[in-house]
Amino acid sequence: MTLLPVSAAIRELRETDLPELLQLVRDAESFGPKAVDTERLDIKRDAIPDFGRVFVAEAEKTPVGYISVRRDGDIAVIDGVIVARKHRRRGIGRALVERAVAFARESSMREISVETGADMKEAIEFYMSCGFRISGYEQHSGGSEGQVHLRRGLQAER
């Protein structure tokens, strides 16, 4: 377990965590029921050991955040990062990202990537502060803001 300055620890997902993690999704953002279903599927898929990992930040025996990451060839892909609102800006999100980076290195990945909404300025700034760089943009039809693609190379960091 990775210890954090806010009396939280990072550990791997337990089967019993799923309901609490989905509640974090509901409470953290107003993405709607479809997003909760997508996160549920991502968590279940990414928790398959040969596919990826899900790491949970826990404070006082309660999940306060998580990150799901999967393998895609020699790239690790972050599918989701959620930290409870009252636990944000305390280093938990950064610790979760660094645990995902460690997993990617342990798995001999060459880089780690993530996508986020182009209108999510705070998320883009967060990932950039964690060493990610913008690598592309994808416009969606129907007038939505699109997706920003970010990547962080791992080869030079070894």
C-alpha positions as CSV (number, residue, x, y, z in Angstrom):
1,M,0.0,0.0,0.0
2,T,1.1,3.5,-0.8
3,L,0.7,5.8,2.2
4,L,-0.5,9.4,1.6
5,P,-0.1,12.5,3.8
6,V,-3.9,12.7,4.3
7,S,-4.1,9.4,6.2
8,A,-5.2,7.6,3.0
9,A,-3.7,4.5,1.4
10,I,-3.7,3.1,-2.1
11,R,-4.6,-0.5,-2.5
12,E,-6.0,-2.8,-5.2
13,L,-9.7,-3.2,-5.8
14,R,-11.7,-5.6,-3.6
15,E,-15.0,-7.1,-5.0
16,T,-16.9,-5.4,-2.2
17,D,-15.7,-1.9,-3.3
18,L,-17.9,-1.6,-6.4
19,P,-21.0,-0.1,-4.8
20,E,-19.0,2.5,-3.0
21,L,-17.0,3.4,-6.1
22,L,-20.1,3.8,-8.1
23,Q,-21.5,6.1,-5.4
24,L,-18.3,8.2,-5.7
25,V,-19.0,8.5,-9.4
26,R,-22.6,9.7,-8.7
27,D,-21.4,12.2,-6.1
28,A,-18.3,13.5,-7.9
29,E,-19.7,14.7,-11.2
30,S,-23.0,15.3,-12.8
31,F,-22.4,13.0,-15.8
32,G,-25.7,11.1,-15.4
33,P,-26.7,7.4,-15.2
34,K,-25.1,6.5,-18.5
35,A,-21.7,7.5,-17.1
36,V,-22.2,5.4,-14.0
37,D,-23.0,2.4,-16.2
38,T,-19.8,3.1,-18.3
39,E,-17.7,3.4,-15.1
40,R,-19.1,0.2,-13.7
41,L,-18.2,-1.7,-16.9
42,D,-14.7,-0.1,-17.0
43,I,-14.0,-1.0,-13.4
44,K,-15.2,-4.6,-13.9
45,R,-13.1,-5.0,-17.1
46,D,-10.0,-3.2,-15.8
47,A,-10.0,-5.4,-12.6
48,I,-9.3,-8.5,-14.7
49,P,-5.6,-9.2,-13.8
50,D,-4.4,-9.8,-17.3
51,F,-6.3,-6.8,-18.6
52,G,-5.6,-4.0,-16.2
53,R,-5.9,-2.8,-12.6
54,V,-8.1,-0.7,-10.4
55,F,-6.5,1.0,-7.5
56,V,-8.6,2.4,-4.6
57,A,-7.7,5.3,-2.3
58,E,-9.0,4.5,1.2
59,A,-9.3,6.8,4.2
60,E,-10.6,5.5,7.5
61,K,-11.5,2.2,5.9
62,T,-13.7,4.0,3.3
63,P,-13.0,4.4,-0.4
64,V,-12.4,8.1,-1.3
65,G,-11.2,7.6,-4.8
66,Y,-10.1,5.2,-7.5
67,I,-8.3,4.9,-10.8
68,S,-8.9,2.3,-13.4
69,V,-6.2,1.5,-15.9
70,R,-5.9,-1.1,-18.7
71,R,-3.3,-2.4,-21.1
72,D,-3.6,-1.6,-24.8
73,G,-0.6,-3.1,-26.5
74,D,2.4,-1.3,-25.0
75,I,0.3,1.6,-23.8
76,A,-1.5,1.9,-20.5
77,V,-4.8,3.7,-20.7
78,I,-6.5,5.4,-17.8
79,D,-10.2,4.8,-18.1
80,G,-11.3,6.7,-15.0
81,V,-10.1,8.7,-12.0
82,I,-12.6,9.8,-9.4
83,V,-11.8,11.4,-6.0
84,A,-14.6,12.4,-3.6
85,R,-15.1,16.1,-3.6
86,K,-14.2,16.6,0.1
87,H,-10.9,14.8,-0.5
88,R,-9.8,16.7,-3.5
89,R,-6.6,18.9,-3.6
90,R,-5.0,16.7,-1.0
91,G,-2.7,14.6,-3.2
92,I,-5.0,11.6,-3.6
93,G,-5.6,12.0,-7.3
94,R,-1.9,12.5,-8.0
95,A,-1.1,9.4,-5.8
96,L,-3.6,7.4,-7.8
97,V,-2.0,8.5,-11.1
98,E,1.5,7.7,-9.8
99,R,0.3,4.2,-8.8
100,A,-1.1,3.7,-12.3
101,V,2.2,4.9,-13.7
102,A,4.0,2.4,-11.5
103,F,1.7,-0.4,-12.8
104,A,2.4,0.7,-16.4
105,R,6.2,0.5,-15.7
106,E,5.9,-2.9,-14.0
107,S,4.0,-4.1,-17.1
108,S,6.7,-2.8,-19.4
109,M,4.5,-0.2,-21.0
110,R,6.1,2.6,-23.1
111,E,3.6,5.2,-22.2
112,I,0.4,6.0,-20.3
113,S,-2.5,7.9,-21.8
114,V,-5.9,9.4,-20.9
115,E,-8.7,11.2,-22.5
116,T,-10.9,13.9,-21.0
117,G,-13.5,16.3,-22.1
118,A,-12.2,19.4,-23.8
119,D,-14.4,21.5,-21.5
120,M,-12.9,20.0,-18.4
121,K,-10.1,22.5,-17.8
122,E,-9.4,21.4,-14.3
123,A,-8.9,17.8,-15.4
124,I,-6.6,18.8,-18.2
125,E,-4.5,21.0,-15.9
126,F,-4.4,18.1,-13.4
127,Y,-3.1,15.6,-15.9
128,M,-0.5,18.1,-17.2
129,S,0.7,18.7,-13.7
130,C,1.2,14.9,-13.4
131,G,3.6,15.0,-16.4
132,F,1.1,14.3,-19.2
133,R,1.2,16.3,-22.5
134,I,-1.6,17.0,-24.9
135,S,-1.2,14.7,-27.9
136,G,-4.4,15.3,-29.8
137,Y,-8.0,16.4,-29.9
138,E,-11.1,14.7,-31.3
139,Q,-14.2,16.7,-32.1
140,H,-17.5,15.0,-31.5
141,S,-20.6,15.5,-33.7
142,G,-23.6,17.1,-32.3
143,G,-21.8,20.2,-30.9
144,S,-20.2,18.6,-27.8
145,E,-16.8,19.9,-26.8
146,G,-14.9,16.8,-27.9
147,Q,-12.1,15.0,-26.2
148,V,-8.5,16.0,-25.4
149,H,-5.9,13.2,-25.6
150,L,-3.0,13.3,-23.2
151,R,0.1,11.1,-23.0
152,R,3.0,10.6,-20.7
153,G,6.1,8.7,-21.9
154,L,7.6,6.1,-19.5
155,Q,10.8,5.0,-21.2
156,A,12.9,8.0,-20.2
157,E,11.6,7.7,-16.6
158,R,13.0,4.3,-15.9
